[in-house]
Amino acid sequence: MSKLNILLLGSGGRESALAWKIAQSPRTARLFIAPGNGGTEAYGTNVSLSPLDFTAIKQFVADNAIDMIVVGNEDPLVAGIYDFFAGDSVLVVGPSKDGAALEGSKDFAKRFMMRHSIPTARYESFTSANIADGCRFLESLRPPYVLKADGLAAGKGVLIIDNLDEAKKALAEMLGGMFGASSATVVIEEFLSGIECSVFVLTDGEGGYRILPVAKDYKRIGEGDTGLNTGGMGAVSPVPFADKTFMDKVEQRIILPTVRGLKEEGIVYRGFIFLGLINVGGDPMVIEYNVRMGDPETEVVMPRIASDIVDLLEGAAKGSLGDIPADHDPRTAVTVMAVSGGYPGSYAKGLEITGDLKPAQSILFHAGTRREPDGRLLTSGGRVIAATSYGDNIADALSKSYQAVDGIHFDGKYFRRDIGRDLMK
């Protein structure tokens, strides 16, 4: 099998985990990460390129004989990077712009699910032209009320409100520009009660797909799932309730109709599908689609993929997954995220990070870090470093990750001490 020069786009913990996994493949000739962070340089070469500057990326691809582009985050996909390189010799792992609308537009995703009978919450979409209808629809629902900005809003476009009058006020504020153009259309959903998990699928756009390890993440800043939503404070894989019975339902009711539906509608989709699911009385329902891997779930999913990730990525990008295996490591993996004090609100940047940055029992995936010319490692984001560990069970892996996080030092460091505890009951 030929070796590949690979360009990975992104700079977070997800890209750190992808880079770690790609670098292990004997098929990787050279790995570039654009722009990368203070930790990704351990796996390849960081490049000062914006993932949204397609023209500069095209020049870099030509200058460095890049064979495959792996798109980490959603913004370049929604902006059409796959389409930009269509016809070029370089492979792109990710959906076309039409496919990326599954994440780029909540309304499109909901309509897609309705067309293909994929289980999801009852919903309607509204604009400022029919806000009165939106208020009436809210009145038809039982609290809490779920309001979602139609477009990308950096993970902040979902409001869950207990009071009807407050929900109506929030609807008006969202349609009035609370999230800019992203909330020019608002999707109002029935609230689903249950426990959530993240299912990841890699598909080749020709009907072939592989189900990757399932994970559960922890979004709230506070222990006991309290406080503000974050980008993710930790993750666990596998998920005890996502057993064979549950996953058979996921595959038959959600994955197959999604993969077939994309092909039937002529939507080119060669990359990751992230299914945000909720287990409602043993039945899976879709909360949302994302068109890339999740973060921090990637930090537990990549360590549990036992197969060569480059083989899988190339198979997806070429439309030929065929019989390429996606074996799962049987061990449990747990990720704990160390964040800056004040996150997800305002927080300081440029704080020096010291301590044991190569713990024996854990892998540190950098998220918001940067390396200074003098070698010092500084914070550059709200989520700073994720510690991932293997174990025989959640408790075993968790204790190692906490030990690793305790060994990292920067002013104001905070992390949740209850990751995975709900799954251990």
N, C-alpha and C positions, 0 to 999 in steps of 0.2 A: 504494500500500500504506500502511496506517495506521501511525502511530508508536505505540510501546509504552512504558509505564512498567514497568520491570523491577526485581525484587528478587532479588538473588543471595545465597544463604545460605552462609556459611563465612568462613574467615579465613586460609587457607594460600596456598602457592604456586600450587596448582591454581586457587583462586578469583581470584588475582591475574591469571593467564593468561586465565581466562574473562572477567574484567572488562575486560581489555585488548582482547580480541576483540569483546565485546559493544559496547564504547564506540565502536568503529570503524564500526558499522553506521549507515547513514543512517536506519534504522527505529527507533533507540533515542531516545526522548524524554528520559526521565530514568532513570538507573541508581543504585540504592541497593545497598550491600553490607553485610550484617549478619553478624558485627560488622566484618568487614574487617580491614585491618592498616595499617601505616605507609606502604605503597605503593599500596594500592587507592584511596586518596583522589585519586590522579591521574586516575582513570577515572570516578569517580562520587562519591556521598556515603556515607561510612561511617555506620552506624546502630548504636547500642548495643542490640542485640537478640540474645538467644540463639536459635540455629537450632532449639532444642528447646522453646522457649516458644511453642507453637502459638497460644495465646490472644492473646498480645501481637502475634504476627505478623499474626493475623487483623485486629486493630485497626489495625495499621500499613497493611495492605493497603487497608482501607476509608478511612482518613484520607488516603492518598496516591494513590488511584485506580490501584493497581497492576494491570496487565494480565496479568503473567506472573511466576511464581516459578521460579527456576532453583536447584535444590538441589545444592550442591557436594559435601558429604560424606555418608557412608552413614548416620550415626546418625539424622537426622530421617526418612529413608526407611524404615529398619527400624522406627522408632517409629510410622510410619503417617501422615506429613504429607500424602501424596496423598489418602488416605481422609478425613482431617480436612477438606480443602477440596472434597471431592466434592460436586457440586451447587451450589457457588459459581460465580460468573462468572469468577473468576481462573483462568488456565491454570497447571498445575504440570508442570514438566519432571522426570520421575522416575517410577519404578514405584509401584504400590500396595504396601501392606504385604505382601501375599501374594507379589508379584513380588520385593520386597526380601529375601525369605527366601533367594534364590539366594546372597546374601552373608551374611545374618544367621544362616544355619544351614548348615554344611558338609554335614551329613547330608542335609538337604533337597536341596541342590544335587547331591549324588552320586546320590540316588534319582531326581531329575529326569533326570540324564544317562543313567542305566540305562534309564528308561522310554522314552527317545527315541533310544537307541542312539548316544549321543554318546561318542566315544573319550576315555577317562580311565583313570587307574590303578585296579587292583584294590583293593578296600577292604572294611572292615567297621566298624560303629559299636558302641561299648561304653559302659556305665554302670557305676557301682559294684556293681550287682546281678549283673553277669556279667564281672567283672574277670578271673576265671580263664580264661574263653573268650578274652578279649583277649590274655592271655599266650600261650595256645596259638596264636592267630592270628599273633602276633609270631614264634613259633617256626617257622611255616610260610613266613616271608619271608626273603629274603636281605638282609643289611645293605647300606646304612644303612636305618634304620627311621624312618618319617615319622609323627609323631603331631600331630593338629590339634585344637585346641579347637573344639567345634561352633559356638559363638557368637562374637560380635565380641569381640576382645581387643586392640584398638588396634594391630593389625599384629604382635603379639608372641605369638600363640597357636599357632605352628607350631614343633615341635622336630624336628630331624634328628639322629639318634643312631647311632653306629657299633657300639656294644656291646649285645648282647642283654640282659644283666642290667641295664645302665643304662636301656635302653628300658623294661623291665618296671617298674623303680623309678619312672621318669618317668611312666608310665601311672598308677601308684597315686597319685603326687603330683598329677597333673592332675585325676584323679577326686576327689581329696581337697580340691580347692579352690585349686590353684595359680593359676588364672585366674578365681577366683570362680565365679559361676553359668555363665560362658561354657564352662567345661570340665566341666560336669556330665555331658555326653556327649563322648566323644573318638572321632574318626575316625582309624583306623589305615590307612595306605596303603602300597602297594608303591612303592618309590622308582623314579622314572623318570630315566634318564640322557640328557641332550641339552642343547641351547641354548634359552634361553627368549626369548619376545617377548610384547608386549602388543598385542592387537588390539581396537580400539574400534569399536563399532557404535552408531548412533543409530536407534532404532526407534519407529514410531508406534502399535504395538499392533494394527494392522490388517493386518499382513503386509508393510508398507513398511519399508525400512531403508536406511541408507547406511553404507558401510564408510569409516571415517576413516583418516588416516595411521597406519601401524604404527610402534611404537616399541620400543626395548629399554632397560630401566632397570638400574641398578646399585645393589643393595641393601646390600652389605657395606660396613662403615666403612673397611676397609683395602684398599690396592692389591693387585691380583691376586685380588680377591674373597675377602679374608680378614677375620677378625674378626667382630664382632657384626653382626646385621641392623639396618638403619636404615629410616627411611621412604623412603629413596632418595637417592643421592648424585649422580645425573646420569642423563641419558637421551640417546638418539640416534634420529633418524628421517630417512630410511627405514632399514629393516634389510636389509642385503644378501641374507641367505638367504631372506627373505620375498618371493621372486620370484613371478611369475604362476602358475607350477606349484603352489607351496606354497599361495598364497592361494586358488587355485581349490579345493584340497582343504579349506581352512579354511571357505570359503563353503558348499560342498556338504555337508561332513560335520559341521560345527559350527554355523555361523551360521543356515542355513536350518532345521535341526532344532530349534534353540533358539527362534527366532522363531515357527515353526509350533507347537512344543510349548506355548509360553506361551498362544497363542491357543486351541489345542485344549482346554487345561485351564481356560479361562475366567479366566486371570490377566491383569489389566490391567497393561500395561507400556508406558509412553510416556516413554522417556528413553534414557540411555546404558546399554549393556551392555559391560563390560570383561572380555575373555577373556584370562586368564593362560594362555598356551600354552607347550608345550615341543615342540621339533622332535626327534622320535625317528627317526633314520634317514630323514629326509625326510617323515615323516608327523606331522601336528599332533595333539596330545592336550591335553585341558583339565586344567590344574592347579587352577584356581579360577575362579569367577565373582566379579566385583564389580559393583555396581549403580550405579556412578558413574564419572567419569573417574579415571584414576590420577594420582598425584603422586610423582615429578616428570614423568611422561610428558606431562601436559597442557601443560607448558611448552615441549615440542617439537611437540606435535600441533596446538595452536591456531595457531602461526605458519605451519604448513604447510597450513591450510585456506584455500583461495583464495576460497571462496564466502562469502556473507553468513550469519554464524552465527545471527542472529536469525530469518531465514527458516527455517532448518533447525530451530531450537528450537521455533518456533511450529508448524511442520508436524508435528513429533513430538507436541507437547502436544495438538494438535487431532485427531490421528489421521489426518492428511492430508499425508504427505510427498510423495505423488504423484511429480512429476518435478522437484522442487526439487533443484538440483545440489549435490554436495559435491565440488567440484574440489580437486585437490591441487597445492600449489606444488611444482615439480620440484626445488627446491633442498634441500640437506641442512640439518638443524637439529641443533645439539648444545647440551645444557644441562649446566652444571657447578654443583653446589650448594656454597655456602660455609656451613659449620656451626660451631657453638660448640665450643670445646675441651672435651673430656670427653664429648660426645654420642657414642653414645646412652645413656651413663650420666648421672651428675649433671653439671651445667654451670651456670655463672653466667648470670644474666639482668641486663638493665639496662645493658649495655655500650654506650658510644657508638659509632655507626657513622659513619665519615667517608670522604673520598676522592671518586673520580669516580663519582657515583651516576647519571649520565646519559651513559654511554659512547657514542661515535658509532657503533660497529660492532656493538653488542649491545643486547639488551633485558634489563633487570633486573626479575625478578619477585620481589617481596617475599614471604617466608613467615613467619618469626618476627620481625617488627619492630613497633614502635609509635612513634607520633609524640608528642613531648611538647608541651605548650602553648607552650613557648618555641621550638619548631621543631626541636629536636634529634631525631635518629633513634636509637632504642635497640633492642638485641636483646631479644626476648621469647620466644624458643623455641630448640630445638636446631638445626633447619634455619633459616637466617637469610635468605639471598638466593640466588636462582638466576640465573645469567647464561646467556642463550640467544643464539646467533648463527646466522646463515645462512652457508652456504659452498657451493662447487662440489662438495665432497666432505667426508668426516668430518674429515680433517686440517686443511683450510682453516677449517671452522666451529669446530673445537676450539681452534685457536690464538687465534681472536678471543675465545672465551669465557674462556680462561685469562688473556688480557690484561685482560679486564674484571674477573675475580675478583681478579687481582693489584692492581687499582686500588682495591679496597674494603678498608677497614681497620677492624678491631675486635680487641680483645685475645683471643688464643687462636684466631683464625680457622684453620680447617682445611678442606682440600678434597682430593679424590682427583685425582692427576695422570695417571691411566690410563683415564679414561672413553673408551669407544669404541675403545681400542687393539686389543682382541680382534677387532673387526670389520674392522680395517685389514690384517690378516695376509694 
